[in-house]
Amino acid sequence: MMGRSTVWGSRNAGFRPENLGQDALAMIRNLGFTVFVLGVLIFTIIAATYQPEDPLFHPSTKMTNFLTSKSNATFKADDTVVKTGEDFIGANQTAFATFINLTDVDIALPVTETETGNELECQGKTDEPIDCKDPDVFHLLMKATIEKFKDVHFYKFGKPVPGSNETSCHMAWRFRPKEGKSAAFYKDYRNFVISRSENCTLSVVDIGEYHSGGNARKRKRDRKKAGKSEEGFEKAPKTEDQGIALPVVGEAVNDSLPVVESESSFSRGKYLIYHGGGDRCKSMNHYLWSFMCALGEAQYLNRTLVMDLSICLNKMYTSSGQDEEGKDFRFYFDFEHLRDSASVLDQTQFWQDWTKWHRKDRLSLHLVEDFRVTPMKLAELKDTLIMRKFGSVEPDNYWYRVCEGETESVVQRPWHLIWKSRRLMDIVSTIASRLNWDYDSVHIVRGEKASNKEQWPHLAEDTSPEAVMSSLKDKIEDGRNLYVATDEPDISFFDPLKDKYSTHFLNEYKDQWDEKSEWYSETAKLNGGNPVEFDSYMRISVDTEVFLRGKKQVETFNDLTKDCKDGINTCTSST
């Protein structure tokens, strides 16, 4: 009894009434500190996982929904231009680049360019060739360029080089329109005619048209090898300070096909190929949605994608009204950027190498014939080649079925790897430059929709010249350059607009794709020397992109009519 009392008393010695307040304060302090630590931990986790509301940083599901509409198994026919990676790089991504103002140019001209020039020193020198490498000539050309082109920001000037004769220099520069909505840079290079007065004063008397200074254009070396990083994928080129690859429109395009360096490097590689299926000859939207699934799986598996560069163009884009095979991927998309940013091979070259080496080096092939076999189940395979073979039953033979279901949250479509053809974008840049990047634009949809009164009851009337004039009255000032993007084949239909605006249409710029154009010669070279038709998809692409570069943009279904873009009772906030 005595022992139990002693033990009980020793255990409760600290629970004296006078200690209760101190114990309570200690407990409160401990609890407060615990809450503080938990709060810091929660805040850290939120900060580390938070994603801002910017399309470039959206999760895959949000971004892909933004890029294109889809259903589980089918696509609607869509003759619009598919959005690609560069459309979702915000213009603020170039905020790091400081543009060059007139005040930044060193305009401290030499003595021979001032009013105090010594005429005696100039005797016999007025007819000497212009030294294009003279720093003072460089400053003079920069100053003249900035003064002439007031609607663009200049980011970089290249050093002048000799032009076509002794009085001309060629100079290149990188720029963006002041009101540009995309992050792309543009490159121009022009011919400058320079005169020297009797007192040796130099002045620019003429600046040539867009891309008239070809000597200042850098030519890229042909690419012969498919060099890769240790992980199997090439690294994307980055812009300075940002780590984001940005397109530069106007640079020489080098989209030659990569080839494997040697037998040993081919045998060490790991490859993925999609074979067959029902995606062929579908809309460009459908094609790209499926192709991006294949590219996403290849990156997830850390494999080289073996791709078919031959596209079947859907009849909605052809002049023949029939599906047309043999269209090159490079006609529509920037293969140079894809090739330099990811690991891809042309399937023709791949099969040649495979046939040559697979028996000798015992290369293995793993065949997958069910799209429900997920990429996650293939991740541990060691086989040299994984071939997904798709059957003949639609829609279960569409490539993009691989990326549905549980795979959607695992395999990301790498939209940043696909840009529009820079050859087409160079045509866009040429048209905008001829308009001095100072124009407004209107998109007028007519065609079959205007004749379908059941689905678009007011469209024909709302897109008549008189109705368009009325709609533009409070939106675009009289006398402005107005670019009209339209599917109306008879552009004389819009002649009444000329009373108020200086109107421009795509067909005015046919010289950009005719037999004498750079586009014509370069695409023919890709096509084995055969001329390439400037097809409807190319026309829509250029028309749309020129429209989007207008300072003010007036849309058909947002501004000209209350009809719905996809027909009656389909209006949403986006149309």
Steps between C-alpha positions, in 0.01 A plus 500: 500500500780733591683408175200568275442837665862596451495408131172683437633803679825505302316475166274792582753720666490743202120539507489751776229765475758779485656340183181477294537848343859439392407161352212652302724776359760242397238290323365807317851597389569148371166488318561841342844399379356180350231697313765743371719215369201337330403833342849554361501146362160543330600837353823351361312214335246740344772732374692213346200351320308814401456549125409849374209548262706527185442264202874433482493359853160330498475132589476272199122465508439875512755579234391232257136603540609854421694386194220304337161355573464125519250229580572149614529346158412741219593839364278746322619606157686824560646723231654744745870524577616282786676683781859398565757548774607856417139620537524439874828674573385835634636821354632582848756222456710754307483754779857406599630630165571872498415664171720763339384862497629778281669650805694176549672531165833678513431781258827681564587519132859551381632837390429419135129468584460835674448851376865576585628237260820598323416510130869503409543158662209369292638594164527189284327279759133558426492211250679249724306182592300506821677309777214296644722379786556856625336533847369843401319348203352244741368779723363689201307194375359423843385859542335504156326168569357601839377829357328333203327209670310657787259214570756238603738446789859417406685244714821437309687632196749299299818659368459641146660312211574613142193516281448456128723791400749751643233735634284246681518300822283217629400485867281264702307556821270316738174666599144465624197715415425744782148364538592140432297235680742210449842439647668434166791708378524601136813545295533745212797581281495787253703681241613854588610745232746753643623822342800714587470877453776737392607554860499122561173498693338157477124458476259216433304579185302176472404196708393198297198276538459222757784244473675695223841478673574132445874536564422562867303178536685224681490161333483191718710194441326185392434264786622147435495324834228429751705589808330443832560556866584217736129457573424455129342840443655811355482819697278781378671828412433766759468873492741694716402543864168319466547134418201516260548424131346774286444491124698741283316564173727598213804290585619253239315171547701180521259212543714226349426151626714362782686177440652256747872552544611138494392139535599495866296808587199359313525169685526671837190710434144433612214578262120532484290487183125525437386293201169511312177628648213720388657841560624540144328761282307645792492872581827666597357545849443125531843419354685722744302377802598141419859581405553683827381192689768292327766762568392523864524123545845494339622761746340319793678177397823692426500365145558649155173543310516355151264725306353508153566841349257426216157642583167432330325836460126484559277596206370805688839661433561390139407663169415158354237432766669164568732380776858544379794288616867595492487833682814566702473572874748783441254685276282571805711470813846600621693175479829671583368601842352153559819326390719721720270474803408131502633167375331412170594308186338473158356151461641450148854545627424296813378194310805511274726489805284239673511270198876542482585432863220332696604138428870565545454685830204287619269795539164409648147622420207505741160514327197662670163461327263629768487874576388412854853377577616814677841664467552430869497125425768548234736711708726212606535336160856462373411423137663720239169583329147523634246497218142597567292348220151637449220307328233601252200556727431866574504669747696239700788530254564869562843569644374741762305220670835399655499825701149470639391368838761458770777588253371856461638601838836329438598567138515869416459625145812716442328788318806723537683280246262574211516838328352614172716489189741794506480511121129579528561735790756684290226570245290636788790721607549625143135604469502673839828675412359628171224654711770638736344297784244781520163363397169377638331178397157345460412133462194442280363145485258431215524199267276204578398639836348814347287288265373275781212711633383222729817501710617859442183700429659848513859440387458589131328827583738587787808451280376704204724800418241744633460312829877464541545875437244573769668262748845645437386862527564529873788252511747602227589852392443614143802481272671219689671203332243222539600137445196286414540130580213318333387181330298701247653408161382818324683778682337762276198433719668723759580790264265735693745484793753686287300820545609518863809277531810392312403133469743212458440131427720191497497471121683833471812321623514207256860585424584341835414151373529528123772339286753773578455491878733354759210297642444337160864402451549370855182290512577359154839393631330317789265342246768340285514793259125497430300821553273517806149640490425784738201310633196611693645416840805713425274784383289475816815494715649812343165684484432428867847597619498830308159574650632431851779755455263787433498775762121476525327174417131461415366144499195367317330314784603737775445832329314480167216258573310345789485164320693220669831384356392133494139559404175590672480443877872426534619839624743507792695779662795419272306551175 
